[in-house]
Structures are given as structure tokens and as C-alpha cells.
């Protein structure tokens, strides 16, 4: 059993080699063109030297690659982040808690930005903006090298505190959403208000009595509700599983698909 432990442990990990010394790319899916590879390397090298932030780009054919079990891209990227951080031969291990991982699963059409623990889940919105406006928008046009390069550019800007404004397409989508929501919600509300106004005008006494009955009913409901419930601690942690322990990853990020 003792002899089998190392093999079992290896089987549970992800069989993706560390980036070679002096490199920042593991392109197992062959998605990055040669010229783009050079541009990404320049950005990653500058980011590491100036900000002490390692950024590594990984592409895989699918999420089964190098893994002994089925994983979501979120769990895959987190597991790989942790695995590399705990590998003493990893070149960027000392600063990996401030690191960034951009993972692309080609066949699964999934992308993940995983941040190190020191980011503390504070940059999820920025990562999501980079994901949607820079990476996914290019991937939908099958411009994979361009999307990855734009993602790397965005992460560098984010790390330097540069605000990333939403692009026109995001503003248009937001406008369309708000307009549609206004129609869906506004029409019934307008109808109810019209009926309410007509009742108040035609039968003011009955209207006043109904309002008093409604107020009494809601007061009873509130009095019978659970007084011990407190939703002040409710949080939305869908994008981040940050913890301040010894973990390397879990500092937030974003997930996308195309």
C-alpha cells in the first residue's frame, strides 16, 4: 500500500507539465499562433518583472486531458493552480499566490481566469469584463490567438489598476435588457395602477376599506414570520471561493463559454 500511494496521488492530479523555464505558455491544444506567442511572452515577462505577478496561459483540447476524473473548468483550473503552487520545481512558486492563470478548453468551448489567493476575490467584475469583452467576443469569431492575447492584455491592465470600461456591445446589451425588463414589469404595474385608480374614483369608501384590510393582513404576516431570520450575512460567492489559508488559488476570477 505504501508503494502505491505516490501512484494514486499522481492519478488524482492533472498531468499537465509546468511551463518550461522562462516561458509562460502551455499550448497543448495548439491555439496560439507563433507571432501571438511572442507578444504574450513579452507582456507576461513585463508583468512579472515590474509587478512580480506571474501570468500563465494554458490551452487543453478538453477538460478530460491530463485528468483522471471529470471536472468543471472552475475545479480544473483551481486544481491545476494548487498543483503547480505546491510543486517545488515551479519557477513562479514563490509569487504564485499573486499569480494569474488563463485556461482555455478548446473542445469544451470553455475559458477560465483563475486568480491567486492574494487577489481575495476583489476583481471578479474586472475579470468578467475581460472575459466577455476581450476573450469571448474574439472566440465567437474563431479568432483564438487574438482573444487570448486580448485577455492577457486585459489582465495586465487590471493588475496595474487601469479601469476597463465596458465596450459598446455591453452597453447595448444592458440597454436592451433594461428596456425589455421595463416592458415586462412596467405593463402589469401600469394596468394594476389603472384599476386601482378607477376603483378609488368610483367607490372611495370601498377602496379605503380594502386598503385597511390589506394593511392588517400584511401586519399579521410580518408578525407571524420568523423573527430570528437575518439575511445580512447572505453573500453571493459564485465567482470566488477565496480563503486566507495556505491555498494558492481561490482568489476569484471569471468563467466564460463561446
N, C-alpha and C positions, 0 to 999 in steps of 0.2 A: 504493500500500500504506500509506504514511504517513497519508493522508487517511482510510483505512478503519479504522485502529487504534482511534480513540475509539468508533466504532460497534460494533466487535467486542467491545470491553471492556464497553460498556453492555449488549450482548446477553447476556454471560456473567453479569451481575449480576442482582439481584432488583429488579423495578420496583415497589417499594412506597415511597411517599413518606414522608419524615420526618414525625414528628408536628408539627403546627403549633406555633408558638411559644406557650409557656405551657400546652401540653396534654401528656397522657401516654397518649393512646389513639388507635389507628388501627383503627377498626372497619369494615373492608371487608366483612365478612360480615354486618353488622347484627345482632350477637348481644347487644349491651349496651343495656338499656333506659335511658331518659333519667335517671331518678332514681338508678339504679345508677352511671351515668356520673359524676354529680356526687359520689357517695360515693367512687368510685375516685380521682377527681381530688383530693379533699381528702386522702386517705391518701397519695397519691404526692407531693403538694406538701409535706406534713408530713415525709415521709421524706427528700425532697431537701434541705429547709431544715435539719432537725435532724441528719441523719446524712450529708449530702452523697452520697446514694445515689439515682441516677435509676432509676425503675421504669417501664417502658413496656409497655402491653398492646396486642397486635396480634391481630386476627382476620382470617382469609382464608377464602374459600369452599373452596379446596383447595390442595394444595401445588404445583400447576401454575401458580397465579396469580402473575403477575409474574416467572416464572422461565422461562428458555429451555431447561431440561433437567429431567428427573425427579430428585427429591431425596427422601430421607427427611426426616422433620420435624427430626431432630437436625442433619443437614447444612444444611437450610434455615435453621433458627434461627441456627446458627453463622455461616453466610454472611451473613445479614442483620445480625447483631451486628457482624461485621467491617466490612461495607459502611458502616453508619452510623458506626462509630467512625472510619473513615478519611475521612468526609465533613466538611469544614471548616465547613459550614453547620449541622451538627447541634448543637442547643442544649446537649446534655449531653456533648459530646465529651470535655471535659477530665476528667470524672469517670466516663466510661463503663466503665473497667476495674473499677470498683466497682459497675457497673450490673446491672440485672436485666431480663430480657425474658420476658414470659409470652405465648406464641404458641399460638393455637387455630386448627386447620384443620377447619372445620365438616363438610364432606362426607367428609373422610378420617377423621373421628372421632378425631383425634389432638390431644394437648396437649404442649407442651414448656416447661419452665422452663430458661432459659439464663442462667448467671451469668458475670459478667466475670472476667477473668484473676486479679484480686486476691483472689478468693474461694478460689483454689488447690485446688479440689476437696474442701474440708473439710466441705461442707454437703450432700452428696448424700443422706444419710439423712433430714435435715430436709426437703429438697425433695421427696423421695419420699413422706414423710408428708403434707406439704401437698397433694401431687398426689392421693394416694389418698383421704385423709380429708376434704378440703375441696373439691377440684375435681371429681374423677371421681364421687364419691358424689352430687353435685348434678347433674352432667351426665347420669347414668343416669336421673334423674327429669325430664330435659329442662328443668331449672332453670339455664339457661346463665348468665344475668346473676348469679344468686346464686352459682354456682360460681366465676365469675371474681372476684367481689367477695371471696368467702371465700379464694380463692387470694392475692389482693393483701393481705388482712389477715394471712394466714399468713406471707407474705414479709416484711412489716413487722415482725411479731413476731420472726421468725428473725433479722433484721438487728439487732434490739435485744437479742439474747441471751436472749430468752424461750424457755424449753423448751416444746416442743409435745408433750404426752403423747398416746399412741395412744388413739383412741376405742374405745368398746365393740365396735364391729364388727370392728376389727382384732384385739382381744384374743380375740374369739370365733373368728375365723378361725384365729388362731395356736393356740388350744386344740384346735380340730378337726384341724388339721394334725398337731400333736404326738400327739393321740390316734390318728389314723389311722396315723401312722408307727410308733407303738408296737405297734399290732396287726400291721402288715405285717412289721416287723422282729422283734418280740418272739416271735411264734408259732413261726417256724422256729428261733430261738435256743433257745427252751424245749424244742422237740422234740429238737434236737441234744443239749442237755444231758441230757435224759432218757435218750436212747440211750446217751450216754457213761457216765452213772451206772450204767445196767444192765450195760453191758459191764465196768465196773470191779468191780462187785459179783459178777458171775457168773464172770469169768475175770481175776483180778487180775494174773496173770503175763503173759498175752497183752496185757492193757491196758498194762502197763508197757513191754513190748517195742515196741508200736505207738507209744507216746509217744516213745520213744527214737529210733525210725526217723523219725518226723515231725520231731523236733528236728534230726537230722542232715541231712535233706532241705532244711529251711529255711536251715540254716547254709551248705549248698552253694550254694543260690540267692543268698544275700546275698554270698557270696564271688565269685560269677561275675557279679554285677551291675556296672554301670558305676560305678567309684569316683569318677569325676570329676563326676558329676551333683550339682548343688546347687540345691535348689528354694527357697533362702532369698530369691532375688530375684524369684520369681514374684509377680506382682501382678494384681489384678482392676481394670481401668480401664474397665469397661463404661460407667460413668456419667459419666466425666470424661476429657477429653483435655487437661488443663491443661498449659500450658507457660509458662515465665517469660520468653519472648521479647517481641517487640513486639506480639503479638496482643492484641486487645481481649477476645475471648471465650475460651471453653475453660476456665472456672473451675468447671465442674461443673454440676449441675442434675438434672433428672429428666424422664422421658417417660412419658406415660400414654395410654390409649385407652378409649373407652366404647362 
